[in-house]
Amino acid sequence: MARLLSKPLQGSLNLLILKTLSRGPLHGYAITNYIQMVSDDVLQVEEGSLYPALHRMEQEGWISAEWALSDNNRRVRYYKLTPKGKRQLAVEEDGWKQITAAVSKVLKFA
Amino acid sequence: MRDKPFKDASDELAWHFEQRVQQHIREGMSEADAQAAARRHMGNLTAITEETAESDVFIWFETFKREILLALRMLRRAPTVAAVAILSLGLGIGANTVVFTLMKQVVLDYLPVPEPERLVILHNQDPEYGHEWSNGMHSSFSYPMYRDLNAATPRIFDGILAFRAVDVSLSGRESAENITGGMVSGNFFQVLRVAPWRGRLLTAADDQAPGANPVAVLGYGLWKRSFGGDPGIVGQTVVVNQHPFVVVGIAPPQFYGIDVSRRADLFVPMSMKADVVPDTRPLSDRMDHWASLIGRLKPGVSQQQASAALTVLYPPFLNQDAAVLKLSPNGRHEYLRKRVDLTEGGQGYSGLRDSLSNPLKILMAMVGIVLLITIVNVANLLIARGVARQREMAIRLSVGAGKAALMRQLLIESLMLASLGGCLGIAIAYSGTPALLHALSFDLSSASISARPDWHVMLVAAAVTFAAGLIFGLLPAWQSARTDVGAALKTEGSFGHTGGVGWLRRALVVGQVALSLVLLTSAILFTRSLQNLENINAGFNTTNLLKFKVSGLQAGYSQARIKSFGEELRQKLAALPGVEMAGIATVPLLQDTDEGGEVTVEGSSGLKEGRRSYEGNSVSPDFFSSMQIPLIAGRQFTPSDSANVHIVNETFAKRFLPGKNPIGMHFGFGDGDNVKLDQTIIGVVADSQHSTIRSHKIPFVYSPYLAEPHLSSLYFYVRLRSNEPNAASAIRALIHQMDAGLPVNDMDLMTELINESLFVERSLGYLSIGFALLATLLAVVGLYGVMSYSVTSRYRELGIRMAVGATPERVLAMVLRESAYLGMGGALCGIPIVLATAGSIRAALYGVQPNNPVIWCSAVALLIAIALLAGFIPAWNAARIDPHSALRAE
């Protein structure tokens, strides 16, 4: 099956991350895994896009990050949705729905 | 060193990488395959880490820190360049800060009062009759005229204040001290809008009936210094010139009166004039001009409107003067046409500003030029380094560094240099200003001026530093951004291309030399001017002449006692072993003080108005012999001379009595038809300098001091037999023995006094030499750098020339010629600047013309000689090139 890279979906990366984190705190690797799994391997988030995006969103105040220790005593960075992030998620979801609706209409009539 | 965001991102990605490897292993790969797969999947880990770290907003700070550390490392790698740059910048910025510190306070600062821009100074136009008690301000009014003007102008001014600085002796709690006091009108503090620090300030009610309100306000500084800041002093009594005054309040800390160069420590109402300056004319005398006036314009009233209104209001008051003066119809007509001139008063009066503002502006221009030369020099150094780093830059460009990043790096390096230089400069200014002032024997203790730069000055210095860094940083940065990667990498370094950078460096050196020429010329001019002043013939013998002042009036002496004491002391002085004789004057010599007016001489009525002015002094018998002023005709004064016999100088005789024998001729003081010609000339003496060493010849009248009705201080001039180091202490002991309570002030040798009076000229002379040397040295460094670079880069060419027969002498001459051309080019560019600036320094020169071609030609010759000197070592190296090794060195 063809791999859809996250590049065309740049705009939706924030939405995917926020939605994923709305289920609970996760580290970066778990986020990619989750998105890949739930999308049946269609969406694979590249590390080169994921981490800069995470750090930007952290600066925006949508998510917060904290370091925790893993089972084998490694430093792991967990991300968590903030209240501001929850509001942002709603905004992005609405935007996404509008866009997909618009794209479907175009596909139907063209 | 790894900064924090970078390390965080790196840890985070390492964890991610490991998770992926683990997953691959769980899916059945070998460890090695799993790692390879993960690496393949994730791509360039470092790039991702970097991008992630940079997403942090705070990244800019870390980048900045990293770049500063990098810049520091680069500076450490070329310590000589860095040291030369920082040191010369430090000197340049330091010199600017020092001069600006003084300039700001003396020339730029406003009085520390609200809305100073609404204050205007009132000036009295000529002709001026009657008695002028000169304040060095040339704009004094009588007290009645002040009251008239203040009362008549409530629609123009919030109020007009009157001020007069006087020396007073203050006996406080412990001992007596001499301080500067201010006699002020009652509304002085209200007009300035100054609030009391303690107690109350003076009011109009304190300035009513003469002698009725012995109250005083202490200056904050005096209160702290002499009364320990004790608030209990308010309500107590202090003794001013033997008269008790009740302290009613303390003025606020920054307040110094209206003259920044002469801080007033005590303020008393003008109505108390008779107590503060006893035996002067009464307050009500319309012909006694002594008060300086400052008005505060009402909001919305412009200076022009006020001036127009005063023109209408003034004549009736002048008419009252004219009635007292009994002027002739003509004189009266002219007198009534006088006007009051207004000038901006927000900065108050300042004798210091008048005398120093021009020299300070000249100094400011000089240090500005020094700084410019410094900046050019550092730019030159950095360009030279840029050339040496061309390969480094080319390599960094070719591995993908952006040009913007490279330029930013170079700019940061120059700003680093600039800030280090700026810090050094401010440190130099902070510790150097007091030392410099001390070295120039400039005494600020009586002025309200601080030798330390304040934060305004610091801010300006920081801004200048930053601008300097930008200027000398942009040139090299621009140069290296133009680096042609291919060319720079191909050439092997030793034969770098000179074309592009060479012309820029040469242009900079030419500019440096041009600016040095300006400084060199001014240094020669100021030195010559100082020499002229030091060699002025004062008209009397200045060596072995000791002067001092005795203030009998302040000690409570009567007029008769002042005279008998003066004569007794004069005779006792003459009897001292080291002393030849002594004379007394009532106006001090060469201390910027003059008294005078107009005279009418018999048979000279044809002289125009303004040509009849004279200056005068009352002197003792033996005064002329003591000063060694030659007596040309007639006789000296004797103790029995009456008030109406006088001795005049040669200029007086030549102007008023040309071709006549002046002895026995008559004249009268004052101007007009009613002047009685009841004064007789009994002698003529040679001209001599009186109020200053550089004054022009003016008719002079000497009168017998023993017949003078109003004496206060006596100035003694003692002719010593030879340089007697103990004379001063012997004289002090003698006076102490005669009256222990009598203050003796300002004891000094005349030569010292003359030295002091040339303070401004000497400072300008020495400082301009210093700046010119510094500028020339920097120009030499620049020239040397350019020439040795030129020789190095033409190593092969010179080798080939020598191989085909050029002698070492010819190569030497060739290089020297190039250096001389640079010097000459700079000098040629400098001459127009010299000529253009000549006008602005003319006023500061004595006996030498600023556009004197001999002077700038010698400066040009000097610079060319210096250019040859700077080129000599590179030329010598060029002449010793071994053709064989030069040709092999490919």
Interface residues (C-beta under 8 A of the other chain):
Chain A: H27 G28 Y29 E46 E47 G48 Y51 P52 A53 L54 H55 R56 Q59 S70 R74 R75 V76 R77
Chain B: D8 A9 D11 E12 L13 W15 H16 E18 Q19 R20 M42 G43 N44 A47 I48 E51 T52 A53 E54 S55 D56 V57
